[in-house]
Amino acid sequence: MKGNFTVLVCFVVMLVSCKESGIPVATPSTFTHYYNNFGDQLDAQAILEISDGFMILANSSSHGPVLIRTDKFGNLQPSATPDKLFSKNWYAGGFTTLKDNSGYMMVGRSGTKMILFKADVDGKPTGDSAVYNLKGKNNEILDVDGLAIVQGQTSGDFFVVGKISNYSDDMLLARVLGTKLDSVVFYKTYGAGGSTLANRIYLDYTEQNAYWGGTRTDANGIHMRFVKSGFISNSTYFDITYPIGQLGDKFYGNDFCAYGYGFAFVGSHVAASGLYDSISFTRVGGDGDVQINVKNYGLVNPASPTTTFEQSAKPGNSICSTQDGGTLILGTLAMDAQGTDTDYFLIKLDGTGKQQWSRTHGGKYLDKGVRVLQAADGGYIVLGTTTLANVNTVFLMKTDTHGDIQ
């Protein structure tokens, strides 16, 4: 994906937007853009589709969290000025649109403590933030990375999940008052083995229960994890790992999305060599019941289907439901045996989990998939991090409904 670079100096930390060679900057069909400040390491974290385009959350090595606002064609829009950024000591794990559309709330960490902080519609800090001294079983302060957040549409409260690093990698679930950011209504830790989180949390229609998950590591192996927890009764309705009953294997859960009345998960399977050899997918109902058993999709380059590599980079990165009743997976695919060249990897599945097509996009760079979603007009949005001249750069691509760039 080597392209001609068009430098656009904008309000946003002197971000750079680049267009793919031969593709107009503002076409309504497909596009490819890169965003970066000059020489900084900028890693993509999450993306939201907004009324007039997209808002990207990234983390800068020297500026801390950064919000990048674009129009619907990926062109940069005015946003936060360099002197009005968040703290360079903060890290953002996820963000959500405020229910009144007045801005965004981020969750992350400040030092070792969980933090919530707010931005306006242009991505500029409002000054509203709160750092949480949450305590563990022995009254010790918990080291928490806030990773996912959602706002209740009825209550207005914020529901977050995080990872506790000084508690054997436990998970944390919390509820924070929307009207008083420094007031934690509820929080609870969850153990049962070392855990990592998918960067999503969903609420049921009552807003009293949350769905979340990721990976659980214990004596039975490494498995995708799905949890439903209550905020009033402090009860855990279920805590299930997939594949059910399959012991000793290694399946990392990396992301999940809402699908009908249930959810679809994407992850990565580990081979006997210790490297990843496939992308894993499963679909479950709202009660955790299996609707599609775990399927593995080989790391096959569609342009060279006889050549496959096991790889050190997690191949299954993100998943979204699609308007035709299927799902789309975003992965990272090694293009050589050394792993020095990786591409963005798209796999389209139908409603039964059958693969319909796959596509790769990239060049002679390290490309890492972060998040995929389907835009309102049906095109697919791919967010990632691409290494250009040893500098991590935010990558945004829009394909057509077949995963192609026109």
C-alpha positions as CSV (number, residue, x, y, z in Angstrom):
1,M,0.0,0.0,0.0
2,K,2.8,2.4,-0.9
3,G,1.3,5.8,-1.6
4,N,2.0,9.4,-2.3
5,F,2.0,11.4,0.9
6,T,-0.1,14.6,1.1
7,V,0.7,16.5,4.2
8,L,-2.2,18.3,5.8
9,V,-1.3,20.6,8.7
10,C,-4.4,20.8,10.9
11,F,-5.2,21.7,14.5
12,V,-4.7,18.1,15.6
13,V,-1.2,17.8,17.0
14,M,0.1,18.5,13.4
15,L,-1.4,15.3,12.1
16,V,-0.4,14.0,8.7
17,S,-3.0,12.5,6.3
18,C,-1.8,10.5,3.3
19,K,-3.7,9.2,0.3
20,E,-3.1,6.0,-1.6
21,S,-1.6,6.6,-5.1
22,G,-4.3,6.9,-7.7
23,I,-7.2,7.3,-5.2
24,P,-8.8,10.8,-4.9
25,V,-8.7,12.4,-1.4
26,A,-12.5,12.7,-1.1
27,T,-14.4,10.0,-3.0
28,P,-17.6,8.7,-1.6
29,S,-16.7,5.0,-2.2
30,T,-13.4,3.9,-0.8
31,F,-10.3,5.5,0.7
32,T,-7.0,5.0,2.5
33,H,-5.4,7.4,4.9
34,Y,-2.5,7.6,7.4
35,Y,-2.4,10.0,10.3
36,N,0.6,10.9,12.4
37,N,2.4,13.8,14.0
38,F,6.0,14.4,13.0
39,G,8.1,11.6,14.4
40,D,5.8,10.5,17.3
41,Q,4.8,6.9,17.9
42,L,1.0,6.9,17.4
43,D,-1.0,3.7,18.0
44,A,-4.6,3.3,17.0
45,Q,-6.9,2.1,19.8
46,A,-10.6,2.5,18.8
47,I,-13.0,4.2,16.4
48,L,-16.6,5.4,16.4
49,E,-18.7,6.4,13.4
50,I,-20.3,9.8,14.1
51,S,-22.9,11.8,12.2
52,D,-20.5,13.5,9.8
53,G,-17.6,11.0,9.8
54,F,-15.4,9.2,12.3
55,M,-13.7,9.8,15.6
56,I,-10.5,7.8,16.2
57,L,-8.9,7.2,19.6
58,A,-5.1,6.8,19.6
59,N,-2.2,6.9,22.1
60,S,0.8,9.0,21.5
61,S,4.2,8.2,23.0
62,S,4.8,11.8,23.8
63,H,1.3,13.4,24.0
64,G,-0.8,10.7,25.7
65,P,-4.3,10.1,24.4
66,V,-5.3,11.8,21.1
67,L,-8.6,12.1,19.4
68,I,-8.5,12.3,15.6
69,R,-11.7,13.5,13.9
70,T,-12.3,12.9,10.2
71,D,-15.2,13.5,7.7
72,K,-16.9,10.5,6.1
73,F,-14.1,10.3,3.5
74,G,-11.3,10.1,6.0
75,N,-10.2,13.8,5.6
76,L,-9.0,15.5,8.8
77,Q,-11.3,17.9,10.5
78,P,-10.5,20.6,13.1
79,S,-9.9,19.0,16.5
80,A,-7.8,19.5,19.6
81,T,-4.9,22.0,19.3
82,P,-1.4,21.0,20.4
83,D,-1.6,23.1,23.6
84,K,-4.9,21.5,24.6
85,L,-4.2,17.8,24.7
86,F,-4.7,15.3,27.5
87,S,-2.0,14.5,29.9
88,K,1.1,12.8,28.4
89,N,1.0,10.5,31.5
90,W,-2.4,9.1,30.6
91,Y,-3.3,6.1,28.5
92,A,-6.7,5.5,26.9
93,G,-8.1,2.0,26.6
94,G,-11.5,2.8,25.1
95,F,-14.2,5.5,24.6
96,T,-17.9,6.1,24.0
97,T,-20.1,8.8,22.6
98,L,-22.0,10.7,25.3
99,K,-25.7,10.0,25.1
100,D,-26.6,13.7,24.6
101,N,-24.0,13.8,21.7
102,S,-22.1,16.6,23.5
103,G,-18.7,14.8,23.3
104,Y,-16.9,11.6,24.4
105,M,-15.9,9.8,27.6
106,M,-12.6,7.9,27.7
107,V,-11.4,5.2,30.1
108,G,-7.8,4.3,30.7
109,R,-5.1,4.7,33.3
110,S,-3.2,7.5,35.0
111,G,0.0,6.0,36.3
112,T,-1.4,2.7,37.7
113,K,-4.9,3.9,38.5
114,M,-8.0,3.8,36.4
115,I,-9.2,7.2,35.0
116,L,-12.2,8.6,33.2
117,F,-11.8,11.8,31.2
118,K,-14.0,13.8,28.9
119,A,-13.7,15.5,25.5
120,D,-16.1,17.8,23.5
121,V,-17.4,17.0,20.1
122,D,-14.2,18.2,18.5
123,G,-12.0,16.0,20.7
124,K,-10.8,18.8,22.9
125,P,-10.4,18.1,26.6
126,T,-13.2,19.6,28.7
127,G,-11.2,19.3,32.0
128,D,-13.7,16.8,33.4
129,S,-11.8,13.7,34.8
130,A,-11.6,11.4,37.8
131,V,-8.9,9.1,39.0
132,Y,-10.1,6.1,41.1
133,N,-8.3,4.7,44.2
134,L,-10.1,1.3,44.1
135,K,-9.2,-1.1,46.9
136,G,-8.8,-4.8,46.8
137,K,-9.5,-7.6,49.2
138,N,-6.7,-6.6,51.6
139,N,-7.5,-2.9,51.4
140,E,-4.6,-2.3,48.9
141,I,-5.0,0.1,46.0
142,L,-5.6,-1.7,42.8
143,D,-3.5,-1.1,39.7
144,V,-6.2,-0.9,37.0
145,D,-6.1,-0.4,33.2
146,G,-9.5,0.8,32.1
147,L,-10.2,-0.9,28.8
148,A,-13.8,-0.5,27.7
149,I,-16.7,1.9,28.6
150,V,-20.4,2.4,27.7
151,Q,-23.0,4.9,28.9
152,G,-26.4,3.8,30.0
153,Q,-29.1,5.4,27.8
154,T,-31.6,5.5,30.7
155,S,-29.4,6.0,33.8
156,G,-26.7,8.1,32.1
157,D,-24.2,6.2,34.3
158,F,-20.9,4.9,32.9
159,F,-20.1,1.2,33.0
160,V,-16.5,0.1,32.6
161,V,-14.3,-3.0,32.5
162,G,-10.7,-3.1,33.3
163,K,-7.7,-5.3,34.0
164,I,-6.1,-5.5,37.4
165,S,-2.4,-6.0,37.0
166,N,-1.4,-6.4,40.7
167,Y,-4.1,-9.1,41.3
168,S,-3.0,-11.9,39.1
169,D,-4.5,-10.3,36.1
170,D,-8.0,-10.2,37.4
171,M,-10.8,-8.4,35.7
172,L,-12.7,-5.4,37.2
173,L,-16.3,-4.3,36.5
174,A,-17.5,-0.9,37.7
175,R,-20.4,1.6,37.5
176,V,-19.7,5.4,37.8
177,L,-22.4,8.0,38.3
178,G,-22.9,10.0,35.1
179,T,-23.8,13.1,37.1
180,K,-20.9,12.8,39.5
181,L,-17.8,11.4,37.8
182,D,-15.8,10.8,41.0
183,S,-18.6,8.7,42.5
184,V,-18.3,4.9,42.0
185,V,-21.6,3.2,42.6
186,F,-20.3,-0.3,42.3
187,Y,-17.2,-2.3,41.5
188,K,-16.2,-5.9,41.7
189,T,-13.1,-8.0,40.9
190,Y,-13.3,-11.3,39.0
191,G,-10.6,-13.9,39.2
192,A,-10.6,-17.5,38.0
193,G,-7.3,-17.5,36.3
194,G,-5.2,-14.9,34.5
195,S,-7.4,-12.8,32.2
196,T,-7.1,-10.4,29.4
197,L,-10.0,-8.3,28.1
198,A,-11.7,-7.7,24.9
199,N,-12.2,-3.9,24.6
200,R,-16.0,-4.0,24.6
201,I,-18.8,-4.0,27.1
202,Y,-22.5,-4.3,26.4
203,L,-25.6,-3.7,28.6
204,D,-28.9,-5.5,28.5
205,Y,-32.1,-3.6,28.1
206,T,-32.5,-3.2,31.9
207,E,-29.0,-1.6,32.2
208,Q,-28.6,-3.7,35.3
209,N,-26.5,-6.4,33.7
210,A,-23.4,-6.3,31.6
211,Y,-21.9,-8.6,29.0
212,W,-18.1,-8.6,28.6
213,G,-15.2,-11.1,28.1
214,G,-11.9,-11.9,26.6
215,T,-9.5,-14.7,27.5
216,R,-9.1,-16.9,30.6
217,T,-5.9,-18.7,31.4
218,D,-6.0,-21.5,34.0
219,A,-5.1,-25.2,34.5
220,N,-7.6,-26.2,31.8
221,G,-5.8,-24.2,29.1
222,I,-6.4,-20.8,27.4
223,H,-9.9,-20.1,26.2
224,M,-12.2,-17.4,25.0
225,R,-14.2,-16.0,28.0
226,F,-17.8,-14.7,28.1
227,V,-19.3,-13.2,31.3
228,K,-22.7,-11.8,32.3
229,S,-22.7,-9.9,35.6
230,G,-25.3,-7.9,37.5
231,F,-24.8,-4.5,39.1
232,I,-27.5,-4.7,41.8
233,S,-27.2,-8.3,43.2
234,N,-23.4,-8.5,42.5
235,S,-24.2,-11.8,41.0
236,T,-22.4,-13.5,38.1
237,Y,-25.1,-15.1,35.9
238,F,-22.6,-17.0,33.9
239,D,-18.8,-17.2,33.2
240,I,-18.2,-19.5,30.3
241,T,-15.2,-20.4,28.3
242,Y,-15.1,-21.6,24.7
243,P,-14.7,-24.1,23.2
244,I,-16.7,-25.8,25.9
245,G,-15.1,-28.9,27.3
246,Q,-12.0,-28.7,25.2
247,L,-9.1,-28.8,27.7
248,G,-5.5,-28.1,27.2
249,D,-5.9,-26.1,24.0
250,K,-5.1,-22.4,23.5
251,F,-7.7,-20.0,22.1
252,Y,-7.2,-16.3,22.8
253,G,-10.4,-14.2,22.7
254,N,-9.5,-10.8,21.2
255,D,-12.8,-9.1,20.4
256,F,-16.6,-9.6,20.3
257,C,-19.6,-7.8,18.9
258,A,-23.4,-7.9,19.2
259,Y,-25.1,-10.2,16.7
260,G,-28.9,-10.4,16.7
261,Y,-29.9,-11.4,20.3
262,G,-26.4,-12.8,21.0
263,F,-22.7,-12.1,20.3
264,A,-19.9,-13.1,17.9
265,F,-16.4,-13.6,19.1
266,V,-13.1,-13.6,17.3
267,G,-9.8,-14.9,18.6
268,S,-6.5,-16.5,17.8
269,H,-5.5,-20.2,18.0
270,V,-2.0,-21.2,19.2
271,A,-0.2,-24.2,17.5
272,A,2.0,-26.7,19.2
273,S,5.0,-24.5,18.2
274,G,3.7,-21.7,20.4
275,L,3.0,-19.5,17.4
276,Y,-0.5,-18.6,16.0
277,D,-1.8,-20.8,13.2
278,S,-5.4,-19.7,12.7
279,I,-8.2,-17.2,13.5
280,S,-10.9,-18.5,15.7
281,F,-14.6,-17.6,15.6
282,T,-17.7,-18.6,17.6
283,R,-21.2,-17.3,18.0
284,V,-23.3,-17.5,21.2
285,G,-26.7,-16.5,22.4
286,G,-27.5,-14.0,25.2
287,D,-27.4,-16.8,27.7
288,G,-24.0,-18.0,26.6
289,D,-25.5,-20.9,24.6
290,V,-23.4,-22.0,21.6
291,Q,-25.0,-21.1,18.3
292,I,-21.9,-21.8,16.1
293,N,-19.1,-24.0,17.5
294,V,-15.6,-22.6,17.5
295,K,-14.3,-22.6,13.9
296,N,-10.7,-21.9,12.9
297,Y,-9.8,-20.2,9.6
298,G,-6.2,-20.7,8.3
299,L,-3.8,-17.9,7.8
300,V,-4.0,-18.1,4.0
301,N,-3.0,-15.2,1.8
302,P,-5.7,-15.1,-1.0
303,A,-3.1,-14.0,-3.5
304,S,-0.9,-17.0,-2.7
305,P,-3.1,-19.7,-1.2
306,T,-0.4,-22.4,-1.1
307,T,1.8,-20.3,1.2
308,T,1.0,-20.1,4.9
309,F,3.1,-19.1,7.9
310,E,2.6,-19.5,11.6
311,Q,3.1,-16.2,13.2
312,S,4.0,-14.4,16.5
313,A,1.4,-11.6,15.9
314,K,-2.1,-12.3,17.1
315,P,-4.0,-12.9,13.8
316,G,-7.6,-12.4,15.0
317,N,-8.1,-8.7,16.0
318,S,-11.7,-7.4,15.6
319,I,-15.1,-8.4,14.4
320,C,-18.4,-6.7,13.4
321,S,-21.8,-7.9,12.3
322,T,-22.8,-7.0,8.8
323,Q,-26.0,-5.8,7.1
324,D,-26.4,-9.0,5.2
325,G,-26.7,-11.2,8.3
326,G,-23.0,-12.2,8.4
327,T,-19.9,-11.1,10.2
328,L,-16.6,-9.5,9.1
329,I,-13.3,-10.3,10.8
330,L,-10.2,-8.1,10.8
331,G,-6.9,-9.8,11.3
332,T,-3.2,-9.4,10.9
333,L,-1.5,-11.8,8.5
334,A,2.2,-12.5,8.2
335,M,3.4,-12.2,4.6
336,D,6.8,-13.8,5.3
337,A,8.2,-16.5,7.6
338,Q,10.1,-14.0,9.7
339,G,7.1,-11.8,10.5
340,T,8.9,-8.7,9.2
341,D,6.0,-7.9,6.8
342,T,2.4,-8.2,8.0
343,D,-0.8,-7.1,6.2
344,Y,-4.4,-6.3,7.2
345,F,-6.5,-9.4,6.7
346,L,-10.3,-9.4,6.1
347,I,-12.4,-12.5,6.3
348,K,-16.1,-12.3,5.4
349,L,-18.4,-14.9,6.9
350,D,-22.1,-15.7,6.2
351,G,-24.7,-16.3,8.9
352,T,-23.5,-19.9,9.4
353,G,-19.9,-19.0,9.8
354,K,-19.0,-20.2,6.3
355,Q,-16.2,-18.1,4.7
356,Q,-17.4,-16.1,1.7
357,W,-14.2,-14.3,0.8
358,S,-10.9,-12.9,2.2
359,R,-8.7,-9.9,1.3
360,T,-5.3,-8.6,2.3
361,H,-4.3,-4.9,2.2
362,G,-0.8,-3.6,2.9
363,G,2.7,-3.0,1.7
364,K,6.2,-3.7,2.9
365,Y,5.4,-2.5,6.4
366,L,4.2,-3.9,9.7
367,D,0.4,-3.5,9.6
368,K,-1.6,-4.4,12.7
369,G,-5.4,-4.7,12.7
370,V,-7.2,-2.8,15.5
371,R,-10.9,-2.4,14.8
372,V,-13.4,-3.1,12.0
373,L,-16.9,-1.8,11.5
374,Q,-19.5,-1.5,8.8
375,A,-20.3,2.1,7.9
376,A,-23.9,3.3,7.4
377,D,-23.5,3.2,3.6
378,G,-22.4,-0.4,3.7
379,G,-18.7,0.0,3.2
380,Y,-16.2,-1.5,5.7
381,I,-14.0,0.6,7.9
382,V,-10.7,-0.7,8.9
383,L,-8.6,0.9,11.7
384,G,-5.1,-0.2,12.3
385,T,-1.5,0.8,13.1
386,T,1.1,0.8,10.3
387,T,4.8,1.2,10.9
388,L,6.2,3.7,8.4
389,A,10.0,4.4,8.6
390,N,10.0,2.9,12.1
391,V,7.2,5.2,13.2
392,N,3.9,3.9,14.3
393,T,1.1,5.6,12.3
394,V,-2.7,5.5,12.5
395,F,-4.2,3.8,9.4
396,L,-7.8,4.2,8.3
397,M,-9.3,2.4,5.2
398,K,-12.7,2.2,3.8
399,T,-13.4,-0.7,1.4
400,D,-16.5,-1.6,-0.7
401,T,-18.8,-4.4,0.4
402,H,-16.5,-6.9,-1.2
403,G,-13.4,-5.7,0.8
404,D,-11.9,-4.0,-2.2
405,I,-10.4,-0.5,-2.8
406,Q,-11.7,1.1,-6.0
